[in-house]
Amino acid sequence: MAQRLNVSKREGDALGITMGTMVLIEPQGLGDRFKTEFLGMAKGQFIILRLPRIPGVSDHLYAEKRVTVRYMFQGNVYGFESEVLWVQSGPFRLLFLRYPGTIEILNLRKCQRVDCYLPVRVGVGGDDDEQYTEYQGMMRNLSCGGCQVVVDTPDGAPLPVAVDSHLSLDFRMIGTDRPVRLPGRAKNITVNKNRMILGVMFDSVSDGVREGIESYVNSVADFLTS
């Protein structure tokens, strides 16, 4: 069963982590792990984590001690082996680890998601008691199961959309310039000043459109990690 997991190995440049990400650290031979916070890094040299105030944890973290690091990022589980470079107890409790040469990525999504910048028309309403309205937006990421769309609202009035509201998305299929309309539902909504960010899950995707999306997603992922 383990061989069916979508695990890939990448160079350390594909670390894929942001400040504040929670990570799990497992010192070699300890048989236990602890959670802490990623604070920063110097690419190719070291990463910095917060040293948690756990009784006895410092006894298992010293120079050249091997550790395993795991964390979640954009629907993937990342993991790598490293070693302790330095432990600082004051004035701030910091843990320095060697920057990894390779990492393992377990993709938990049914379809990988990549960033994109595609103009899109977002259709809202259309039921018997709703008036259909279209809004211009930008698609910021895409997978065969859904996408994230950003719509500017200059007048400050957000779209009449709630979680699980039905939407339609019109955009041009990448690579063919073929017009595509996909029905979907808003699964998460964020309002930021004059901007609305919608996480959309597609209701149904035809085989032809799915193949086009998967081809685009795979080509972008290969380019970014090659």
N, C-alpha and C positions, 0 to 999 in steps of 0.2 A: 504493500500500500504506500509506503514512504516514497517509492520510486515514482509515483504518479504526481507527487507534489511539484508545483511549478517553481523550482529552485534554480537560480542562476548565480554564477560567480562573476564578479565585476572587479575592475581595478578600484583602488581606494578613492579615486577622484569622484566616484559615484556614491559617496557617503550618504547623501540625501538626508540631512538633519538640520534642524533650525534651533536657535537659542530657546531654551526653556523646555525642550523635548525631554520627557521622562525616559530613562534608560534603566535596564537591569544589568547589574554587574555580578558576575560569578567568579570569585577567585579560585584558581586551580587547586583542587584538593580539599576545598572547604566543604563541598557538598551542600552549600546553601548560597543564596544570592540576596542582594539588597537593591532597593530602588533609589535612584538619585537623579540629579538634573544636569543636563548638558548646558555648559556655559559659553563655550567658544572653542576655537581651534586655530592652528597655523597649518595650513594644508601641506601635507607631506612631512610634517615634523611632529606635532603633538595635538591632542585634544584635551580640553579642560572640563572636569566635572566637579560638582559640589561634593565635598566629603561629608557624608551624613553623620549626625551625632548618634551613632549606634554603639552601645558599649562593646568594646573588644574588637570592633571592625578594623581599627588601625593595626592590630596585631597580624592581620592577614594581608595587609597592603604595604609593601616595601619595594624598594628598587629591584627591578628585574622579575618581580612576581608576575606570572602569567594570569591573565583574566580573559573571560568571555563577555562580550558586550552585545546586548540585544535591545531593539526598540522598534516602534511602529512609526511609519511615515507614509502618508498618502495610500493607505490600504495595503502596504507591504510590510513584512517583518524583515528587518535588517539584522545581521549578526556578523561579528568578526572577532578574531583572536588578537590580543594585544599584550602589552606588558607595562607595568608601572614604571614611570620615569621619576616621579617625585611626589611626595606627600607633604602638603603644607598645612600646619595646624593653626597658624596665626599670621597676621591678624584675621585672615579669612581662611576657612577650611576648604582646601582645594586638592583635587586629585588630578595629576597629569599622567596621561597614558600615551604610549607611542602611537603615532598615526598609522593605521593599518595599510598593508600593501594590497590586500584583497578583502572583499566582503562577500557574503552570501545574501541573496534577496529571495524571500519567499513571497510570491505574488498571491494575495488572497482574493483578488478580484476575478470574476469570471472573464472579464475583458480588461486588458491593461488600459490605463488612462494616461493621456499625454496633454501637455499644454498646447494651446493653439490660439489664433486670433482670427476668427471668421465672423464676418458680418452676418447677422441673423435677424429675422423678423419674428417677434413673439406675439402670438395671437391669444387673446384672453376673452373668455365668454363664448357665447354662441348658443347657449341653451335657450329654451323657450322664454325664460324670464331674465335673460342676460343679453346685453348688447355686445356684439363682437367688436373688439378693438385690437389694432395691431400697434406694436411698439418696436422701434429700432433698437438693436442691442449688439453686443459682441460676445461670441462664444469663447470662453477662456480655457476650457479643457473639454476633452471629448473621449468617450469610450463607446463600445457597442451597446452599453446598458444605460448611458445617460450622459449628462454634460453639466457644465456650470455656465450660466449666462449672466452678463452684467448689462443693466439697462439704466441709462441716465434719466433722471427726472428733474429737469431744470426748474420747474415750478414748485418743487418740493413735495408734490403729491405722489405717493407711492402707487404702484400698480394695484388694481383691485384683485390681489392674489392672496390666498391663504394656503396653508399646508394641505396637500392633496387636491388643490385646484387643478382642473384640466387646462392644459396649454397645447398650442401647436407651434412648432418651430419650423421656419422656412429658411433654408440656406442652400448654398451651392456645394454639391458633392466634390470633395477634393480630388484633383487629378482628372476629372471628366467635365467639370463645370456644369453638371446636370442638376437641375433644381430638385430639391428634396423637401418633402413635408413630413414631419414626424410628430405624432401625438405623444403627449407625456403628462406627468403630474409633478407639481412643485413639492419637493420633499424637505427642503430647508430654505429659509428666507432670511436674508440679512439686509438691513437698511442702514446705509452709511451716508449721512448728509443728503446730497442730491443724487444718490446712486443706490440701486437695488440689485442685490446679488441673489440669484435663484439657482439652487441645486435641483436639477430636473432628472427624473427617471423616465425613460422611454416606455410607453405602453406596449408598442409592437414595432418591430423592425423587419422589413422584408429581407430575404436572403441576399438580394443584390445590393441593397444599401448596407447591410451588415458586412458583406465582403469588402465593400468600398471603405467603410470605417476601419475595419480591422487592418486592411492594407495600409491605410494612412497611419494608423496608430503604430503599427510595427515598424514602418519605415522611419518615423520620427524617433521611436525608442532606440532603434539600431544606430541612427545618426548620433544621438546624444550620448550613447554609451560606447561608441567605437573609438 
